[in-house]
């Protein structure tokens, strides 16, 4: 039995189990959550129990790929709106950490190359370390990196967990503000009945009037006399008709201006008329616009609402469907089964996980990350495995579908694979760092460790204060931006645990590629000065 714990797979799951148990313990509302795994791993590594490094790489690509998949659909929209703010925060963090490492190296009398290693270890940047070793030809940066990395990972976790407490931030309120902002970006969808009083509409078809195109609202039902029906494009409006309209408050205001006043008169369902929530699981309709599906013309059916990631979206003709969307479908009873079959509505398929898109996405990311880009003829940089996989996931999740391949993942599959990857990564990194930390400290002294801890915490707190109070960035998002600026996977795990939303993941993904580039540039500059 004593030899069994040295087997890699046994050590891996032992560390994960103990870490989850430790992370579930709360003290005054504070807990380490999954980040506790790295603390258990450090202790195990110090006592000679190691997890093979292969688990680290596999875990890392799984974690980063699923982060990109989750953040991708909203990443590009978020980047357009707040990208400059996030990138500014990233530059402040990396540049202040670089300046601090130079100052502390001079103060403690460290070799400059050792200082570069401390800089990269404090910000947990493997790509920066590789760049420093490549340009200097020295292994000294790896010594500083090896000593400081565990402290950098641990301090990043602790700082992210403690910053809301120290700064007095109410994370529940920040989460609510984030969700409210998301609702503003995707306004609430309402239903209202209107009476047709505009004489200019008399006898004209919906196609001629173009109400949907002009208002971005959807007419789901018409009551003409005692007859209630789901309208097609050739349905005509007459004075006194009552129409049921679905749309945002802004869209409904436009409809009132075009048609007539709202009314509280109830409209019964038409005979044989059905309204159902339907799941989009048929790969043939993924990434297709509602205009191209033309459900009203073919099936006399209308999609009146799209629910995506818990947010209701008012559909437009240009709106595209994504795997896992839930749509409110209005149709007559005869056509409803046909439209449901077209959209899929297969819950079992939604819960299944196809590993081919995951494998292909990771392959594309690894290949992209291996490309070396020249910078003004001075040096080259590459995004590495992590950066390449992240960019691949962001782009593919935005594309949604390529031929028969659906890149989007269901929420359950994404969450499971992300947690598995993170646990494997933390367990492996922790054991290998723990196996050398004491001997390195004995050789170089505790001053390296203190320097690393300062380089980790001061820029984090500085940029969080600037971003939150100065740039008014939501603090849940800010934690992800800070973790991404440090290229800290354990930091993202800590930030992710502070919110139930995707705020931290979006912030992390927004700055991570730039952070890698900045770390490489600063590492190479510091190695030659």
C-alpha positions as MATLAB code, in Angstrom:
seq = 'XXXXXXXXXXXXXXXXXXXXXXXXXXXXXXXXXXXXXXXXXXXXXXXXXXXXXXXXXXXXXXXXXXXXXXXXXXXXXXXXXXXXXXXXXXXXXXXXXXXXXXXXXXXXXXXXXXXXXXXXXXXXXXXXXXXXXXXXXXXXXXXXXXXXXXXXXXXXXXXXXXXXXXXXXXXXXXXXXXXXXXXXXXXXXXXXXXXXXXXXXXXXXXXXXXXXXXXXXXXXXXXXXXXXXXXXXXXXXXXXXXXXXXXXXXXXXXXXXXXXXXXXXXXXXXXXXXXXXXXXXXXXXXXXXXXXXXXXXXXXXXXXXXXXXXXXXXXXXXXXXXXXXXXXXXXXXXXXXXXXXXXXXXXXXXXXXXXXXXXXXXXXXXXXXXXXXXXXXXXXXXXXXXXXXXXXXXXXXXXXXXXXXXXXXXXXXXXXXXXXXXXXXXXXXXXXXXXXXXXXXXXXXXXXXXXXXXXXXXXXXXXXXXXXXXXXXXXXXXXXXXXXXXXXXXXXXXXXXXXXXXXXXXXXXXXXXXXXXXXXXXXXXXXXX';
ca = [
       0.000    0.000    0.000;
       2.850    2.413    0.812;
       4.200    2.127   -2.711;
       0.781    2.654   -4.239;
       0.539    6.323   -3.235;
       3.588    7.036   -5.372;
       1.703    5.883   -8.481;
       0.780    8.979  -10.451;
      -2.919    8.300  -10.904;
      -3.410    7.397   -7.217;
      -1.545   10.506   -6.047;
      -3.577   12.648   -8.432;
      -6.958   11.539   -7.113;
      -5.790   11.477   -3.508;
      -4.685   15.125   -3.758;
      -7.892   16.106   -5.556;
     -10.058   14.406   -2.915;
      -8.230   15.954    0.038;
      -8.173   19.349   -1.676;
     -11.932   19.347   -2.310;
     -12.580   18.380    1.324;
     -10.266   21.164    2.566;
     -11.772   23.672    0.129;
     -15.303   22.982    1.339;
     -14.445   24.162    4.864;
     -15.673   27.711    5.489;
     -14.384   30.185    8.061;
     -16.538   33.302    8.472;
     -17.841   32.850    4.954;
     -14.353   32.376    3.449;
     -13.264   29.153    1.761;
     -10.544   28.156   -0.699;
     -12.891   26.078   -2.899;
     -11.018   24.144   -5.600;
      -7.897   26.267   -5.092;
      -7.232   24.269   -1.894;
      -5.938   21.472   -4.125;
      -2.693   23.377   -4.743;
      -2.017   23.638   -0.981;
      -2.471   19.882   -0.520;
      -0.257   19.299   -3.569;
       2.558   21.478   -2.144;
       2.605   19.422    1.053;
       2.524   16.132   -0.860;
       5.283   17.287   -3.195;
       7.478   18.274   -0.244;
       7.136   14.698    1.038;
       8.144   13.188   -2.293;
       4.731   12.373   -3.768;
       4.641   13.577   -7.385;
       1.996   13.632  -10.097;
       3.441   13.053  -13.622;
       3.751   16.270  -15.636;
       1.642   14.830  -18.459;
      -1.408   15.421  -16.263;
      -0.441   19.090  -15.994;
      -0.479   19.677  -19.749;
      -3.675   17.698  -20.333;
      -5.410   19.456  -17.465;
      -4.238   22.870  -18.621;
      -5.518   22.504  -22.196;
      -8.866   21.133  -20.997;
      -9.311   24.009  -18.579;
      -8.262   26.786  -20.956;
     -10.227   25.337  -23.880;
     -13.471   25.202  -21.874;
     -12.879   28.723  -20.504;
     -12.586   29.970  -24.095;
     -15.674   28.015  -25.137;
     -17.716   29.540  -22.329;
     -16.454   33.080  -22.848;
     -16.327   33.054  -26.648;
     -19.921   33.960  -27.618;
     -19.855   37.065  -25.416;
     -16.129   37.829  -25.667;
     -16.109   39.747  -28.933;
     -19.121   41.895  -28.018;
     -17.626   42.634  -24.601;
     -14.246   43.441  -26.141;
     -15.786   46.005  -28.499;
     -17.438   47.800  -25.581;
     -14.777   47.646  -22.860;
     -11.687   46.165  -24.540;
      -9.545   49.299  -24.197;
     -10.241   49.526  -20.472;
      -9.318   45.883  -19.927;
      -6.147   46.137  -21.989;
      -5.132   49.297  -20.114;
      -5.524   47.490  -16.799;
      -3.473   44.572  -18.152;
      -0.628   46.887  -19.206;
      -0.617   48.611  -15.798;
      -0.354   45.286  -13.969;
       2.416   43.748  -16.087;
       4.476   46.951  -16.353;
       4.209   47.730  -12.622;
       5.246   44.148  -11.794;
       8.258   44.462  -14.118;
       9.343   47.770  -12.542;
       8.842   46.349   -9.058;
      10.959   43.289   -9.869;
      13.808   45.522  -11.078;
      13.603   47.655   -7.954;
      13.453   44.717   -5.529;
      16.247   42.856   -7.339;
      18.452   45.922   -6.893;
      17.399   46.326   -3.245;
      18.099   42.687   -2.294;
      21.162   42.387   -4.562;
      19.805   39.644   -6.828;
      21.398   38.863  -10.187;
      19.313   40.535  -12.931;
      18.542   37.190  -14.582;
      17.437   35.765  -11.251;
      15.176   38.831  -10.998;
      13.630   38.010  -14.390;
      12.823   34.532  -13.085;
      11.254   36.033   -9.972;
       9.188   38.344  -12.205;
       7.829   35.403  -14.215;
       7.302   33.194  -11.183;
       5.377   35.940   -9.400;
       3.011   36.250  -12.368;
       3.091   32.458  -13.041;
       4.147   33.022  -16.662;
       5.813   29.999  -18.287;
       5.933   31.713  -21.687;
       7.805   34.687  -20.205;
      10.294   32.333  -18.540;
      10.887   30.483  -21.828;
      11.526   33.801  -23.579;
      13.996   34.888  -20.880;
      15.937   31.615  -21.042;
      15.933   31.713  -24.835;
      17.397   35.221  -25.104;
      19.847   34.950  -22.181;
      21.023   31.369  -22.630;
      21.105   31.085  -18.830;
      19.237   28.742  -16.499;
      19.294   31.327  -13.698;
      15.786   32.651  -14.526;
      14.391   29.151  -13.952;
      15.834   29.127  -10.419;
      14.009   32.326   -9.475;
      10.901   31.056  -11.225;
      10.977   27.700   -9.427;
      11.306   29.291   -5.987;
       8.706   31.997   -6.486;
       6.101   30.183   -8.600;
       4.406   28.373   -5.684;
       4.237   31.622   -3.712;
       2.954   33.450   -6.812;
       0.182   30.883   -7.332;
      -0.767   30.818   -3.668;
      -0.652   34.603   -3.235;
      -2.726   35.116   -6.393;
      -5.386   32.800   -4.963;
      -5.329   34.408   -1.516;
      -5.287   37.970   -2.887;
      -8.290   37.349   -5.131;
     -10.179   35.719   -2.265;
      -9.298   38.491    0.199;
      -9.524   41.603   -2.005;
     -13.337   41.858   -1.833;
     -13.108   41.652    1.966;
     -10.220   44.132    2.299;
     -11.790   46.642   -0.113;
     -15.279   46.142    1.323;
     -16.777   44.945   -1.963;
     -20.214   43.311   -1.836;
     -19.790   40.509   -4.387;
     -23.513   39.711   -4.400;
     -24.262   43.291   -5.400;
     -21.527   43.231   -8.065;
     -23.030   40.040   -9.438;
     -26.481   41.645   -9.546;
     -25.032   44.722  -11.290;
     -23.335   42.483  -13.844;
     -26.573   40.623  -14.557;
     -28.464   43.911  -14.802;
     -25.896   45.220  -17.285;
     -26.273   42.002  -19.266;
     -30.024   42.572  -19.322;
     -29.450   46.100  -20.623;
     -27.328   44.687  -23.424;
     -30.109   42.166  -24.077;
     -33.258   44.038  -22.972;
     -36.136   42.218  -21.304;
     -38.679   40.787  -23.716;
     -42.370   41.589  -23.013;
     -45.760   40.716  -24.488;
     -48.478   43.315  -25.199;
     -51.769   43.434  -27.096;
     -52.576   46.419  -29.358;
     -55.704   47.664  -31.139;
     -55.268   48.542  -34.808;
     -56.369   52.193  -35.158;
     -53.992   53.461  -37.839;
     -56.120   53.921  -40.981;
     -53.050   53.571  -43.201;
     -52.799   49.874  -42.252;
     -56.314   48.968  -43.410;
     -56.260   45.831  -45.570;
     -52.490   45.664  -45.939;
     -50.455   42.496  -45.416;
     -47.724   42.109  -42.797;
     -45.223   41.724  -45.618;
     -46.258   45.060  -47.119;
     -46.163   46.836  -43.761;
     -42.787   45.441  -42.698;
     -43.640   45.902  -39.028;
     -41.113   43.265  -37.894;
     -38.232   44.810  -39.827;
     -39.049   48.348  -38.691;
     -39.690   47.647  -34.996;
     -37.775   44.374  -34.353;
     -40.922   43.050  -32.671;
     -42.845   39.874  -33.552;
     -46.601   39.674  -34.152;
     -47.533   36.248  -32.796;
     -51.349   36.405  -33.017;
     -54.174   38.408  -34.612;
     -57.801   38.603  -33.478;
     -60.156   39.638  -36.302;
     -63.743   39.689  -35.091;
     -64.188   36.381  -33.260;
     -61.423   34.660  -35.193;
     -57.967   34.277  -33.613;
     -55.090   32.958  -35.727;
     -51.303   32.819  -36.046;
     -50.446   35.180  -38.907;
     -48.437   34.395  -41.976;
     -46.708   36.977  -44.159;
     -49.886   37.485  -46.186;
     -52.124   38.081  -43.154;
     -53.955   41.423  -43.423;
     -54.666   43.983  -40.710;
     -58.005   45.788  -40.388;
     -59.204   48.579  -38.115;
     -60.346   47.178  -34.781;
     -58.153   44.077  -34.989;
     -56.236   43.118  -31.865;
     -52.652   41.973  -32.343;
     -50.435   40.211  -29.815;
     -46.843   41.489  -30.064;
     -43.600   40.191  -28.481;
     -40.543   42.442  -28.164;
     -38.449   44.756  -26.014;
     -39.984   47.836  -24.413;
     -38.387   49.985  -27.114;
     -39.798   47.763  -29.862;
     -43.282   47.824  -28.312;
     -43.229   51.633  -28.214;
     -42.547   51.660  -31.969;
     -45.388   49.199  -32.532;
     -47.772   51.459  -30.581;
     -46.752   54.397  -32.764;
     -47.353   52.373  -35.964;
     -50.492   50.391  -35.045;
     -52.403   51.971  -32.200;
     -52.791   51.981  -28.426;
     -52.128   49.015  -26.110;
     -55.121   47.196  -24.626;
     -55.823   44.896  -21.691;
     -58.322   42.886  -23.715;
     -57.367   39.226  -23.425;
     -56.790   37.248  -26.553;
     -57.685   33.528  -26.451;
     -55.565   30.935  -28.218;
     -56.698   30.075  -31.689;
     -58.214   26.656  -32.214;
     -55.342   24.268  -32.777;
     -52.796   27.003  -31.987;
     -49.871   25.977  -29.733;
     -47.001   27.737  -27.982;
     -44.033   25.657  -26.752;
     -40.459   26.131  -25.582;
     -38.273   24.145  -27.988;
     -34.567   23.224  -27.726;
     -32.268   23.880  -30.695;
     -30.255   20.664  -31.084;
     -30.371   19.932  -34.832;
     -26.944   20.719  -36.275;
     -28.555   21.593  -39.637;
     -30.023   24.825  -38.233;
     -27.038   25.875  -36.086;
     -25.632   29.288  -37.148;
     -28.549   29.837  -39.554;
     -30.520   33.078  -39.389;
     -34.249   33.197  -38.812;
     -34.597   34.851  -42.225;
     -32.958   31.865  -43.925;
     -35.189   29.388  -42.044;
     -38.321   31.395  -43.041;
     -40.524   29.450  -40.621;
     -43.508   31.745  -41.162;
     -43.643   31.065  -44.909;
     -42.996   27.311  -44.731;
     -44.800   26.348  -41.529;
     -46.868   29.393  -40.516;
     -44.738   29.359  -37.341;
     -43.011   32.141  -35.450;
     -40.140   32.221  -32.976;
     -41.157   34.911  -30.495;
     -38.302   34.600  -28.009;
     -34.782   33.151  -27.770;
     -33.397   32.161  -24.379;
     -29.605   31.896  -24.335;
     -27.494   31.435  -21.167;
     -30.480   32.458  -19.047;
     -31.113   35.688  -21.000;
     -34.212   36.272  -23.147;
     -33.405   37.803  -26.535;
     -35.948   39.404  -28.840;
     -35.468   37.641  -32.199;
     -34.740   39.479  -35.415;
     -34.533   38.210  -38.930;
     -30.737   38.328  -38.716;
     -30.646   36.458  -35.370;
     -28.719   33.178  -35.649;
     -29.445   30.034  -33.651;
     -26.856   28.364  -31.426;
     -26.690   24.835  -30.131;
     -28.546   24.690  -26.820;
     -30.734   27.754  -27.440;
     -34.286   27.520  -26.098;
     -36.830   29.219  -28.314;
     -40.509   30.034  -27.749;
     -42.278   28.673  -30.801;
     -45.801   29.677  -31.823;
     -47.456   27.524  -34.467;
     -50.666   25.781  -35.421;
     -51.083   22.248  -34.118;
     -50.502   20.534  -37.466;
     -47.181   22.249  -38.160;
     -45.786   22.220  -34.610;
     -44.293   18.667  -34.810;
     -42.621   19.530  -38.123;
     -40.964   22.671  -36.741;
     -39.930   20.891  -33.538;
     -38.293   18.182  -35.641;
     -36.538   20.854  -37.723;
     -35.107   22.550  -34.609;
     -34.241   19.262  -32.903;
     -35.772   19.528  -29.416;
     -33.679   16.555  -28.276;
     -32.725   16.863  -24.611;
     -30.625   13.699  -24.769;
     -28.522   15.175  -27.556;
     -28.056   18.331  -25.518;
     -26.613   16.304  -22.624;
     -24.271   14.276  -24.871;
     -20.682   15.402  -25.368;
     -18.984   14.934  -28.731;
     -15.231   14.808  -28.154;
     -14.307   15.319  -31.810;
     -14.821   19.136  -31.746;
     -12.922   19.305  -28.435;
      -9.978   17.317  -29.812;
      -9.890   19.231  -33.102;
     -10.174   22.568  -31.298;
      -7.241   21.726  -29.028;
      -5.156   20.534  -32.007;
      -5.831   23.788  -33.843;
      -4.908   25.747  -30.711;
      -1.646   23.878  -30.134;
      -0.602   24.378  -33.771;
      -1.510   28.078  -33.672;
       0.320   28.515  -30.377;
       3.515   27.058  -31.879;
       3.725   29.764  -34.561;
       6.479   32.316  -33.896;
       5.618   35.913  -34.747;
       8.472   38.395  -35.400;
       8.319   41.747  -33.593;
      10.016   44.578  -35.537;
      12.911   42.232  -36.295;
      14.057   42.400  -32.664;
      12.702   39.100  -31.369;
       9.973   36.548  -31.881;
       7.134   35.440  -29.665;
       4.530   32.695  -29.704;
       1.325   32.316  -27.751;
       2.375   28.861  -26.582;
      -0.001   25.990  -25.876;
      -2.147   27.918  -23.422;
      -2.573   31.082  -25.488;
      -3.088   29.163  -28.712;
      -5.766   26.914  -27.231;
      -7.547   29.911  -25.691;
      -7.626   31.841  -28.979;
      -8.787   28.709  -30.816;
     -11.659   28.187  -28.360;
     -12.728   31.848  -28.490;
     -12.882   31.904  -32.285;
     -14.487   28.469  -32.731;
     -17.188   29.137  -30.127;
     -17.984   32.379  -31.954;
     -18.217   30.534  -35.293;
     -20.500   27.935  -33.708;
     -20.514   25.458  -36.589;
     -18.256   24.379  -39.450;
     -19.895   21.914  -41.829;
     -21.152   19.018  -39.697;
     -19.041   20.006  -36.657;
     -20.720   21.936  -33.836;
     -18.145   23.769  -31.749;
     -20.460   24.920  -28.955;
     -20.607   22.782  -25.792;
     -23.521   22.296  -23.429;
     -23.186   24.002  -20.057;
     -22.988   20.704  -18.132;
     -20.265   19.240  -20.347;
     -18.247   22.470  -20.233;
     -18.444   22.696  -16.454;
     -17.380   19.075  -15.898;
     -14.423   19.194  -18.293;
     -13.302   22.571  -16.954;
     -13.250   21.382  -13.341;
     -11.464   18.153  -14.259;
      -8.785   20.043  -16.184;
      -8.293   22.566  -13.391;
      -7.946   19.879  -10.709;
      -5.395   17.937  -12.765;
      -3.390   21.108  -13.405;
      -3.333   22.305   -9.796;
      -2.430   18.882   -8.404;
       0.502   18.436  -10.785;
       1.917   21.967  -10.509;
       1.678   21.868   -6.728;
       3.551   18.594   -6.228;
       6.492   19.559   -8.475;
       6.777   23.004   -6.905;
       6.602   21.553   -3.408;
       9.407   19.083   -4.088;
      12.004   21.887   -4.545;
      10.757   24.801   -2.532;
      12.663   24.112    0.719;
      16.063   23.440   -0.862;
      15.764   26.524   -3.063;
      14.861   28.639   -0.056;
      17.828   27.232    1.886;
      20.196   28.211   -0.934;
      18.880   31.674   -1.822;
      17.205   32.755    1.358;
      13.720   33.939    2.166;
      14.314   37.325    0.524;
      13.475   35.810   -2.897;
      10.179   34.580   -1.532;
       9.326   37.936    0.039;
      10.201   39.728   -3.195;
       7.989   37.372   -5.197;
       5.052   37.818   -2.864;
       5.305   41.618   -3.135;
       5.554   41.467   -6.942;
       2.414   39.328   -7.000;
       0.205   41.211   -4.562;
       1.045   44.916   -5.049;
       0.277   45.068   -8.832;
      -2.876   42.988   -8.291;
      -4.275   45.313   -5.644;
      -3.109   48.428   -7.522;
      -4.796   47.467  -10.785;
      -7.964   46.237   -9.041;
      -8.326   49.610   -7.293;
      -7.662   51.535  -10.525;
     -10.014   49.328  -12.545;
     -12.860   49.332  -10.036;
     -12.774   52.853   -8.651;
     -11.171   54.665  -11.602;
     -12.510   52.842  -14.665;
     -15.748   51.609  -13.027;
     -15.227   48.006  -14.113;
     -17.525   45.521  -12.388;
     -15.499   43.861   -9.609;
     -16.498   40.304  -10.583;
     -15.149   41.030  -14.059;
     -12.181   42.879  -12.557;
     -11.031   39.773  -10.699;
     -10.948   37.872  -13.994;
      -9.064   40.723  -15.692;
      -6.468   40.686  -12.897;
      -6.059   36.895  -13.141;
      -5.792   37.084  -16.934;
      -3.229   39.908  -16.765;
      -1.109   37.630  -14.574;
      -1.718   34.627  -16.885;
      -2.688   32.888  -13.638;
      -4.828   29.788  -14.075;
      -5.108   29.256  -10.281;
      -6.071   32.940  -10.034;
      -8.898   32.402  -12.526;
     -10.091   29.417  -10.514;
     -10.281   31.648   -7.438;
     -12.007   34.458   -9.367;
     -14.471   32.016  -10.931;
     -15.458   30.747   -7.492;
     -16.480   34.263   -6.394;
     -19.365   34.530   -8.859;
     -22.043   32.345  -10.444;
     -21.833   34.350  -13.690;
     -19.345   34.241  -16.571;
     -17.980   37.686  -15.584;
     -14.577   36.431  -14.422;
     -14.110   34.138  -17.438;
     -14.930   36.977  -19.860;
     -12.501   39.320  -18.113;
      -9.764   36.676  -18.105;
     -10.217   35.791  -21.778;
     -10.264   39.473  -22.787;
      -6.727   40.175  -21.593;
      -4.956   36.811  -21.524;
      -3.519   36.903  -25.086;
      -2.147   40.440  -24.570;
      -0.764   39.474  -21.163;
       1.254   36.652  -22.749;
       2.711   39.033  -25.333;
       3.550   41.648  -22.677;
       5.187   39.042  -20.413;
       7.382   37.869  -23.284;
       8.355   41.409  -24.284;
       9.131   42.547  -20.721;
      11.017   39.308  -19.962;
      13.241   39.718  -23.003;
      13.842   43.400  -22.299;
      14.723   42.722  -18.642;
      17.081   39.916  -19.707;
      19.288   42.243  -21.745;
      19.423   45.355  -19.535;
];
